[in-house]
């Protein structure tokens, strides 16, 4: 995915992001595994996992690497 994309404040961020990423890489599902998505918290990671599941209609999908920037444990 190249370029800059925005999601309006009136939209559900996680759902729109998941749908957009899946649409951008629909031809090559293995390309998702090469992506890195940085989010603010672990809660955001969980929310995106659920959004990808909804966007893929429950089909098994390789997800991008989702990494929280905050909420890190000492072991992280």
HELIX and SHEET records of a PDB file:
HELIX    1   1 UNK A   13  UNK A   24  1                                  12    
HELIX    2   2 UNK A   29  UNK A   34  5                                   6    
HELIX    3   3 UNK A   42  UNK A   55  1                                  14    
SHEET    1   A 2 UNK A  36  UNK A  39  0                                        
SHEET    2   A 2 UNK A  65  UNK A  68  1                                        
END                                                                             
